[in-house]
């Protein structure tokens, strides 16, 4: 009797296990596949008949291909057979992602600002020879260079840290300098090259969600803003005044050695370096090239702060002396004077057009 119970228990376990396993399978519990047919395992009440039903064959259905390895990079235009499995149908081929480095070259269409005398309101403001009224900047041939390192935050925003350099800015050849009698006279100026080195943190925003794509989707508009520090340096410059200034008529004295006139005045203005808050505003369009490269065509306004010299002016001038017989002669040595705290400064800004090449990793 005991053996019969054990046998009954084993029999129940063997038949119940497949039923449990079959019930756990999530699809088509009561059907199994037999070489193209399905077996109905449901047992009818009046007999033990088993029926087979053919499986409908669907045409054009293939098994999916399994792809392994790294997923394609967002923003990459490299061909990848499995790309459609990972990219949504609305994938934006110009979306930024990942780190990038950029190099831009521009052309300054307008340089704003000019140098003027900080001492203009002081008494005897232009007493020092060579002190000038103002001098505008010469912007011809200024080509700012920018290097950027950045990354995208999402499809709309990217941020980078940039180094922006301007050089080749200098005075015009002629400036208006004091004539020593309360007026001004045109003089020549040389030197005074200005260099600005600006480091900025920039944020750019793609505005295509508002404007839409341009040229069939190949151009993507954006705007940008940046803020940072500019280190502005002005080199030494020389103002030359070749005018002869008469101090007295030598014919009116019979005393030798009196100062009768001054000519050939050279005023050496020592340059200087100053740090300023700088900012930039930019607008442009981006387009994508092969190899993960992008081009930005932009217009930029850069406010670079102030340019200021050291306040030192060294003046060298030729003096003429009376000879005691109604004539005059040139002194054997030029006279040299040193003026301090005569600062000259001016604001500096630039409007640029340019192109930036970005290589995305």
C-alpha positions as CSV (number, residue, x, y, z in Angstrom):
1,X,0.0,0.0,0.0
2,X,2.9,2.3,0.8
3,X,4.6,1.6,-2.5
4,X,1.3,2.4,-4.4
5,X,1.1,5.8,-2.6
6,X,4.7,6.6,-3.6
7,X,4.0,5.5,-7.2
8,X,0.9,7.7,-7.3
9,X,2.8,10.7,-6.0
10,X,5.6,10.3,-8.6
11,X,3.0,9.9,-11.4
12,X,1.2,13.1,-10.4
13,X,4.5,15.1,-10.2
14,X,5.6,13.9,-13.7
15,X,2.3,14.9,-15.4
16,X,1.7,18.1,-13.4
17,X,5.1,19.6,-14.0
18,X,4.7,20.1,-17.8
19,X,1.2,21.6,-17.2
20,X,2.7,24.1,-14.8
21,X,5.5,25.0,-17.1
22,X,3.2,25.4,-20.0
23,X,0.9,27.6,-18.0
24,X,3.9,29.9,-17.1
25,X,4.7,30.6,-20.7
26,X,3.2,33.9,-21.5
27,X,1.8,33.3,-25.0
28,X,-0.4,30.6,-26.4
29,X,-0.5,28.5,-23.3
30,X,-2.5,25.6,-24.8
31,X,-0.5,25.2,-28.1
32,X,2.8,23.6,-29.0
33,X,4.6,23.5,-32.3
34,X,5.1,20.3,-34.1
35,X,6.9,20.6,-37.4
36,X,4.7,23.3,-38.9
37,X,1.5,22.2,-37.0
38,X,0.0,23.1,-33.7
39,X,-1.3,20.5,-31.4
40,X,-4.5,21.2,-29.4
41,X,-3.8,19.7,-26.1
42,X,-7.3,20.4,-24.8
43,X,-9.0,17.0,-24.2
44,X,-12.7,16.8,-25.2
45,X,-15.2,15.4,-22.7
46,X,-16.4,12.5,-24.8
47,X,-13.2,11.2,-26.3
48,X,-9.4,11.6,-26.3
49,X,-9.1,12.9,-29.9
50,X,-6.1,15.0,-30.8
51,X,-6.4,17.5,-33.7
52,X,-3.6,19.3,-35.6
53,X,-3.9,22.8,-37.1
54,X,-1.5,24.1,-39.8
55,X,0.4,27.3,-38.8
56,X,-0.3,30.2,-41.1
57,X,2.9,31.1,-43.0
58,X,3.4,35.0,-43.4
59,X,5.3,36.1,-46.4
60,X,8.2,38.6,-46.2
61,X,8.9,38.2,-42.5
62,X,12.5,37.8,-41.5
63,X,14.3,37.4,-38.3
64,X,15.8,40.6,-36.8
65,X,19.5,41.0,-37.2
66,X,21.5,41.2,-33.9
67,X,24.0,44.1,-33.7
68,X,26.8,44.2,-31.2
69,X,29.4,46.7,-30.3
70,X,29.3,50.4,-29.4
71,X,26.2,52.3,-30.2
72,X,26.5,55.0,-32.8
73,X,27.4,58.5,-31.5
74,X,24.7,61.1,-31.5
75,X,25.7,63.8,-33.9
76,X,28.1,61.5,-35.8
77,X,27.4,61.1,-39.5
78,X,29.4,57.8,-39.7
79,X,27.5,55.1,-41.6
80,X,26.2,52.4,-39.3
81,X,23.9,49.6,-40.3
82,X,22.2,49.4,-36.9
83,X,21.7,53.2,-36.6
84,X,17.9,53.0,-37.1
85,X,17.5,50.8,-34.0
86,X,19.0,53.4,-31.7
87,X,18.0,56.8,-33.2
88,X,14.5,58.1,-33.1
89,X,12.8,59.2,-36.3
90,X,13.1,62.8,-35.3
91,X,16.9,62.6,-34.9
92,X,18.5,66.0,-35.5
93,X,21.6,65.5,-37.5
94,X,22.9,68.9,-36.5
95,X,22.4,68.4,-32.7
96,X,25.6,69.0,-30.7
97,X,26.9,66.4,-28.3
98,X,30.1,65.5,-26.7
99,X,33.3,67.5,-26.4
100,X,34.7,69.6,-29.2
101,X,37.5,71.9,-30.1
102,X,37.1,74.9,-32.3
103,X,39.2,77.3,-34.3
104,X,37.9,80.6,-35.7
105,X,39.3,83.3,-37.9
106,X,37.5,86.6,-38.3
107,X,37.9,90.0,-39.8
108,X,37.2,93.2,-37.9
109,X,34.8,95.3,-39.9
110,X,34.8,98.1,-37.3
111,X,37.0,99.0,-34.4
112,X,35.3,101.1,-31.8
113,X,36.8,103.6,-29.4
114,X,39.7,106.1,-29.4
115,X,42.5,107.3,-27.1
116,X,42.0,110.6,-25.4
117,X,43.7,112.5,-22.5
118,X,42.6,111.6,-19.0
119,X,44.0,115.0,-18.0
120,X,41.8,117.0,-20.4
121,X,39.9,118.7,-17.6
122,X,43.1,119.6,-15.6
123,X,44.6,123.1,-15.4
124,X,47.3,123.5,-18.1
125,X,46.1,120.1,-19.4
126,X,48.1,120.2,-22.6
127,X,51.2,122.0,-21.3
128,X,53.3,118.9,-22.0
129,X,54.5,118.9,-25.6
130,X,53.2,115.9,-27.5
131,X,50.0,115.6,-25.3
132,X,47.3,115.0,-27.9
133,X,43.6,115.7,-28.0
134,X,42.5,112.3,-29.2
135,X,43.5,109.6,-31.6
136,X,41.2,107.1,-33.3
137,X,42.2,103.5,-33.9
138,X,43.2,102.1,-37.3
139,X,41.3,98.8,-37.9
140,X,42.7,97.9,-41.3
141,X,43.7,94.3,-41.5
142,X,42.7,93.2,-38.0
143,X,42.0,89.5,-38.0
144,X,41.0,88.1,-34.6
145,X,41.8,84.5,-33.8
146,X,39.8,82.4,-31.4
147,X,40.4,78.9,-29.9
148,X,37.6,77.2,-28.1
149,X,37.1,74.0,-26.0
150,X,33.6,73.1,-25.1
151,X,30.8,70.5,-24.9
152,X,27.1,70.3,-25.6
153,X,24.6,70.3,-22.7
154,X,21.8,69.1,-24.9
155,X,20.5,69.6,-28.4
156,X,19.8,73.3,-27.8
157,X,22.7,74.5,-25.6
158,X,26.4,74.2,-25.8
159,X,29.1,75.9,-23.6
160,X,32.8,76.5,-24.2
161,X,35.8,78.3,-22.9
162,X,37.6,80.4,-25.4
163,X,40.8,82.4,-25.9
164,X,40.3,85.4,-28.3
165,X,43.2,87.5,-29.5
166,X,43.2,90.8,-31.4
167,X,46.4,92.4,-32.6
168,X,47.4,94.9,-35.3
169,X,45.2,97.7,-33.9
170,X,47.1,101.0,-33.7
171,X,46.7,104.8,-34.1
172,X,46.2,106.5,-37.3
173,X,49.2,108.2,-38.7
174,X,48.1,111.7,-37.7
175,X,46.9,113.0,-34.3
176,X,45.9,116.4,-33.0
177,X,48.5,117.5,-30.5
178,X,48.8,120.6,-28.2
179,X,50.5,123.6,-29.7
180,X,51.4,125.0,-26.3
181,X,49.1,128.0,-26.7
182,X,45.7,126.4,-26.0
183,X,45.2,125.1,-29.5
184,X,46.0,122.0,-31.5
185,X,48.1,121.2,-34.4
186,X,48.3,118.1,-36.6
187,X,51.2,115.9,-35.8
188,X,52.4,112.4,-36.8
189,X,52.3,109.4,-34.6
190,X,54.0,106.0,-34.9
191,X,53.8,102.9,-32.8
192,X,51.1,102.4,-30.2
193,X,50.2,98.9,-31.4
194,X,47.3,97.5,-29.3
195,X,46.9,93.8,-28.4
196,X,43.9,92.3,-26.6
197,X,43.9,88.8,-25.2
198,X,40.5,87.8,-23.9
199,X,39.5,84.6,-22.1
200,X,35.7,84.1,-22.0
201,X,33.1,81.6,-20.9
202,X,30.5,81.4,-23.7
203,X,27.0,79.9,-24.0
204,X,25.3,79.2,-27.3
205,X,21.7,78.4,-28.0
206,X,20.2,76.9,-31.1
207,X,17.2,78.9,-32.1
208,X,15.9,76.6,-34.9
209,X,12.9,75.7,-32.7
210,X,11.7,79.3,-33.3
211,X,13.1,80.0,-36.7
212,X,13.2,76.6,-38.3
213,X,15.9,75.2,-40.5
214,X,17.4,77.3,-43.3
215,X,18.3,76.2,-46.8
216,X,16.4,72.9,-46.6
217,X,17.7,72.0,-43.2
218,X,21.5,72.4,-44.0
219,X,21.9,75.6,-41.9
220,X,21.0,75.9,-38.2
221,X,20.7,79.4,-36.6
222,X,22.1,80.1,-33.2
223,X,22.9,83.0,-30.8
224,X,25.6,83.2,-28.2
225,X,26.8,85.3,-25.3
226,X,30.1,85.3,-23.3
227,X,31.8,87.1,-20.5
228,X,35.4,87.0,-19.2
229,X,38.6,89.0,-18.7
230,X,40.6,90.9,-21.4
231,X,44.2,91.8,-21.0
232,X,44.8,94.9,-23.1
233,X,48.3,96.1,-23.9
234,X,49.4,99.2,-25.8
235,X,52.9,99.5,-27.0
236,X,55.1,102.7,-26.7
237,X,54.2,105.4,-29.2
238,X,55.9,108.5,-30.4
239,X,54.2,111.8,-31.3
240,X,56.4,114.0,-33.5
241,X,55.8,117.7,-34.0
242,X,58.1,119.4,-36.5
243,X,56.7,122.9,-36.0
244,X,59.1,125.7,-35.0
245,X,57.8,127.5,-32.0
246,X,59.3,131.0,-31.4
247,X,59.9,132.1,-27.9
248,X,61.4,135.5,-28.6
249,X,62.9,137.4,-31.5
250,X,66.7,137.1,-31.3
251,X,67.0,140.6,-32.9
252,X,65.5,142.1,-29.7
253,X,68.4,141.1,-27.5
254,X,72.2,141.4,-27.5
255,X,72.5,138.7,-24.9
256,X,73.9,135.4,-26.0
257,X,72.4,132.0,-24.9
258,X,68.8,133.1,-24.4
259,X,66.1,130.6,-25.5
260,X,64.6,132.0,-28.7
261,X,62.7,128.9,-30.1
262,X,61.9,125.2,-29.9
263,X,61.6,122.7,-32.8
264,X,61.5,119.0,-33.6
265,X,59.6,117.8,-30.5
266,X,59.5,114.1,-29.9
267,X,57.1,112.9,-27.2
268,X,57.6,109.3,-26.2
269,X,54.5,107.9,-24.5
270,X,55.2,104.8,-22.5
271,X,52.7,102.0,-23.1
272,X,50.9,100.0,-20.5
273,X,48.8,96.9,-19.7
274,X,45.4,96.8,-18.0
275,X,42.8,94.1,-17.2
276,X,39.2,94.6,-17.9
277,X,35.8,92.9,-17.9
278,X,35.1,91.7,-21.4
279,X,32.0,90.3,-23.1
280,X,30.8,89.2,-26.5
281,X,27.5,88.8,-28.4
282,X,27.3,86.5,-31.3
283,X,24.8,85.3,-33.9
284,X,25.3,82.9,-36.8
285,X,24.4,79.7,-38.5
286,X,25.9,76.2,-38.2
287,X,26.3,73.5,-40.8
288,X,27.6,70.0,-40.7
289,X,30.5,68.5,-42.7
290,X,31.9,65.0,-43.1
291,X,34.0,63.6,-40.3
292,X,32.2,65.0,-37.4
293,X,33.1,68.6,-38.3
294,X,30.9,71.6,-38.1
295,X,31.2,75.2,-39.5
296,X,29.8,78.3,-37.8
297,X,29.4,81.4,-39.8
298,X,29.0,84.3,-37.4
299,X,28.8,88.0,-36.7
300,X,30.2,89.0,-33.3
301,X,30.4,92.1,-31.2
302,X,33.2,92.1,-28.6
303,X,33.5,94.7,-25.9
304,X,37.1,94.5,-24.7
305,X,37.1,97.2,-22.0
306,X,39.8,99.9,-21.8
307,X,43.2,100.6,-23.1
308,X,45.5,102.7,-21.0
309,X,49.1,103.8,-21.0
310,X,51.5,104.1,-18.0
311,X,51.1,107.9,-17.7
312,X,54.8,108.6,-18.6
313,X,55.8,111.1,-21.3
314,X,59.4,111.8,-22.1
315,X,59.9,114.8,-24.3
316,X,63.0,115.5,-26.4
317,X,63.2,118.9,-28.2
318,X,65.7,120.9,-30.1
319,X,66.3,124.4,-28.6
320,X,67.5,127.5,-30.4
321,X,69.6,130.1,-28.6
322,X,70.4,133.8,-29.3
323,X,73.9,134.5,-30.5
324,X,73.9,138.1,-29.1
325,X,74.2,139.6,-32.6
326,X,70.6,139.4,-33.7
327,X,70.8,135.8,-34.8
328,X,70.3,132.4,-33.2
329,X,71.9,128.9,-33.3
330,X,70.9,125.4,-32.5
331,X,71.9,124.2,-29.0
332,X,74.5,121.5,-29.0
333,X,72.3,119.1,-27.1
334,X,68.6,118.4,-27.1
335,X,66.7,119.1,-23.9
336,X,64.8,116.2,-22.3
337,X,61.9,116.4,-19.9
338,X,60.0,113.7,-18.0
339,X,56.3,114.1,-17.3
340,X,54.5,111.6,-15.0
341,X,50.8,110.9,-14.4
342,X,49.8,112.1,-17.8
343,X,47.5,109.1,-18.5
344,X,45.8,108.6,-21.9
345,X,43.2,105.9,-22.4
346,X,40.2,104.8,-24.4
347,X,37.6,102.1,-24.8
348,X,38.1,99.2,-27.3
349,X,35.5,97.2,-29.1
350,X,35.2,95.3,-32.3
351,X,32.5,94.1,-34.8
352,X,33.7,90.9,-36.5
353,X,32.6,88.5,-39.2
354,X,34.2,85.1,-39.4
355,X,34.0,81.4,-39.6
356,X,34.6,78.7,-37.0
357,X,35.6,75.1,-37.6
358,X,34.5,72.8,-34.8
359,X,35.8,69.2,-34.5
360,X,33.5,67.1,-32.4
361,X,34.8,64.0,-30.6
